[in-house]
C-alpha cells in the first residue's frame, strides 16, 4: 500500500512539473528498444522500453530519456526530481557568477575647471574599479570647435591619470561636435601586481 501511495504522489508531482521539463519520463517514452544506464552510470545493455521501465519501477526511480537521437535511444534510471533540483541550482549559480559589463559615460567641456576635472576623474576611476568600461566624451560648442587640441589634451590627461587601472581601447576620436575615447579596466591580477 505504501508503495502505491508513493507512486501516486510521484505521478502528481510529475504532472505539475511536466510543463517545465525537457526530458521524456517513464510512460512517456514510447521507444520499442532503448539502451539503459543505471543510476551509478553503468550500462545495463539494450532492452525493450517496457523492460527498462519495469527495472526503474523496481528501484523506485524514474526512467529518463537522455539521448533520443542515439540508435537505440539512451535512457537512464535516476530520481528525476533530484536531477531537476540540481540542474536549476547549477543554472542559478551560473547566472549569479555571470557579470554584465556596462559602458559608463563621463562628459566634459573643453573649459572644465581643475576641481570639476578631478571629480570626473574620481567617478571614472570608481567605474573602472567596479569592472565597467568607460567612455569619456568632450563636447565642443560654438567657437570651441576651433580648439579641438584642448579636448585631446584633456582626454590624454584623463587616460594618463587612469593608466594604473585601465587601458585605452581607442585613441581620442572626433565625431561631429564630440571627441571621445574608451577605457577598459585592467584584469584584477594585473592591478594586484602593481600594488
C-alpha positions as CSV (number, residue, x, y, z in Angstrom):
1,X,0.0,0.0,0.0
2,X,2.8,2.4,0.9
3,X,4.5,1.9,-2.5
4,X,1.3,2.8,-4.4
5,X,0.8,6.0,-2.4
6,X,4.3,7.0,-3.1
7,X,3.8,6.2,-6.8
8,X,0.7,8.4,-6.8
9,X,2.5,11.3,-5.2
10,X,5.3,11.0,-7.7
11,X,2.8,10.9,-10.6
12,X,1.1,14.1,-9.3
13,X,4.5,15.8,-8.8
14,X,5.5,14.8,-12.4
15,X,2.2,16.2,-13.8
16,X,2.9,19.5,-12.0
17,X,6.4,19.8,-13.4
18,X,5.7,18.4,-16.9
19,X,5.4,22.0,-18.3
20,X,8.9,22.9,-17.3
21,X,10.7,19.6,-18.1
22,X,12.9,19.0,-21.2
23,X,13.1,15.2,-20.9
24,X,10.6,12.4,-21.5
25,X,9.9,10.3,-18.4
26,X,8.6,6.7,-17.7
27,X,5.4,6.1,-19.6
28,X,6.0,9.0,-22.0
29,X,8.9,7.0,-23.5
30,X,7.4,5.2,-26.5
31,X,10.6,3.7,-27.9
32,X,10.5,-0.1,-28.7
33,X,14.1,-0.5,-27.8
34,X,16.4,1.5,-25.5
35,X,20.0,1.4,-24.2
36,X,19.7,1.5,-20.4
37,X,22.1,3.1,-18.0
38,X,21.8,2.6,-14.2
39,X,21.8,5.4,-11.6
40,X,25.5,4.7,-10.9
41,X,26.3,5.2,-14.6
42,X,27.0,1.5,-15.6
43,X,25.4,0.2,-18.8
44,X,22.8,-2.4,-18.4
45,X,22.5,-3.1,-22.1
46,X,19.9,-2.8,-24.9
47,X,16.4,-3.9,-24.0
48,X,12.7,-3.2,-24.6
49,X,11.2,0.1,-23.3
50,X,8.7,-1.9,-21.1
51,X,11.5,-3.9,-19.5
52,X,13.6,-0.7,-18.8
53,X,10.5,0.9,-17.2
54,X,9.9,-2.2,-15.1
55,X,13.6,-2.1,-13.8
56,X,13.2,1.6,-13.0
57,X,9.9,1.0,-11.1
58,X,11.6,-1.9,-9.1
59,X,14.3,0.5,-8.0
60,X,11.6,3.2,-7.2
61,X,13.3,5.6,-9.6
62,X,12.4,7.4,-12.8
63,X,13.3,6.3,-16.4
64,X,14.5,9.4,-18.2
65,X,15.2,9.6,-22.0
66,X,18.6,11.3,-22.1
67,X,19.6,11.0,-25.8
68,X,16.7,10.5,-28.1
69,X,18.8,10.9,-31.3
70,X,21.1,7.9,-30.5
71,X,20.5,4.5,-32.1
72,X,19.0,3.0,-29.9
73,X,17.9,5.9,-27.7
74,X,19.7,6.1,-24.4
75,X,17.6,6.1,-21.1
76,X,18.9,6.5,-17.6
77,X,17.5,5.4,-14.3
78,X,17.5,8.4,-11.8
79,X,15.5,10.4,-9.3
80,X,14.2,13.0,-11.7
81,X,13.1,15.5,-9.0
82,X,16.6,15.5,-7.5
83,X,18.1,15.8,-11.0
84,X,15.9,18.8,-11.9
85,X,16.7,20.4,-8.5
86,X,20.5,20.1,-9.1
87,X,20.1,21.4,-12.6
88,X,18.2,24.5,-11.5
89,X,20.8,25.1,-8.8
90,X,23.6,24.9,-11.3
91,X,21.7,27.4,-13.6
92,X,21.2,29.8,-10.7
93,X,24.9,29.6,-9.8
94,X,25.9,30.2,-13.4
95,X,23.6,33.3,-13.6
96,X,24.9,34.6,-10.3
97,X,28.6,34.3,-11.5
98,X,27.8,36.0,-14.8
99,X,28.9,39.6,-14.9
100,X,27.3,42.1,-17.4
101,X,29.8,44.7,-18.3
102,X,28.2,48.1,-18.7
103,X,29.6,51.2,-20.6
104,X,29.5,54.2,-18.3
105,X,30.0,57.7,-19.8
106,X,31.6,60.8,-18.4
107,X,31.1,64.1,-20.3
108,X,33.2,67.2,-20.1
109,X,33.6,70.5,-21.9
110,X,37.0,71.9,-23.0
111,X,36.8,74.7,-20.5
112,X,36.3,72.4,-17.5
113,X,37.8,73.6,-14.2
114,X,40.5,71.6,-12.3
115,X,38.3,70.6,-9.4
116,X,35.5,69.5,-11.8
117,X,38.0,67.5,-13.8
118,X,39.2,65.8,-10.6
119,X,35.7,64.9,-9.6
120,X,35.0,63.4,-13.0
121,X,38.3,61.6,-12.8
122,X,37.4,60.1,-9.4
123,X,34.0,59.0,-10.7
124,X,35.6,57.4,-13.8
125,X,38.1,55.5,-11.6
126,X,35.3,54.2,-9.5
127,X,33.5,52.9,-12.6
128,X,36.7,51.2,-13.8
129,X,37.4,49.6,-10.4
130,X,33.8,48.3,-10.5
131,X,34.7,46.5,-13.8
132,X,32.8,48.7,-16.2
133,X,34.1,50.1,-19.5
134,X,34.2,53.9,-19.6
135,X,33.5,56.3,-22.4
136,X,35.0,59.8,-21.8
137,X,33.5,62.5,-24.0
138,X,34.5,66.1,-24.6
139,X,31.6,68.2,-26.1
140,X,32.5,71.3,-28.1
141,X,30.1,74.2,-28.6
142,X,30.4,77.1,-30.9
143,X,33.9,78.6,-31.2
144,X,35.3,75.7,-29.1
145,X,35.4,73.7,-32.3
146,X,38.5,75.7,-33.3
147,X,40.4,74.3,-30.3
148,X,40.0,70.6,-30.5
149,X,43.6,70.2,-29.4
150,X,42.4,71.2,-25.8
151,X,39.9,68.4,-25.8
152,X,42.5,65.9,-27.0
153,X,44.8,67.1,-24.2
154,X,42.0,66.6,-21.6
155,X,41.4,63.1,-22.8
156,X,45.0,62.0,-22.9
157,X,45.5,63.5,-19.4
158,X,42.4,61.6,-18.2
159,X,43.8,58.4,-19.7
160,X,47.2,59.0,-18.1
161,X,45.6,59.5,-14.7
162,X,43.8,56.1,-15.1
163,X,46.8,54.3,-16.5
164,X,47.3,52.1,-13.4
165,X,43.8,50.7,-13.5
166,X,42.7,51.0,-17.2
167,X,43.9,50.7,-20.7
168,X,42.9,53.0,-23.6
169,X,40.9,51.0,-26.2
170,X,41.0,53.7,-28.9
171,X,42.8,56.9,-29.2
172,X,40.7,60.1,-28.9
173,X,38.4,60.3,-31.9
174,X,36.4,63.3,-33.2
175,X,32.8,62.6,-34.3
176,X,30.6,65.6,-35.0
177,X,30.9,68.0,-32.1
178,X,32.2,65.3,-29.7
179,X,35.6,63.9,-29.1
180,X,35.7,60.6,-27.2
181,X,37.8,57.7,-26.1
182,X,37.1,54.3,-24.4
183,X,38.9,52.9,-21.4
184,X,38.7,49.3,-20.3
185,X,39.6,48.1,-16.8
186,X,42.7,46.0,-16.5
187,X,42.4,42.4,-15.3
188,X,42.3,42.2,-11.4
189,X,45.5,40.2,-11.2
190,X,47.4,42.9,-13.1
191,X,46.1,45.6,-10.7
192,X,47.2,43.5,-7.7
193,X,50.7,43.1,-9.1
194,X,51.2,46.8,-9.3
195,X,50.2,47.4,-5.6
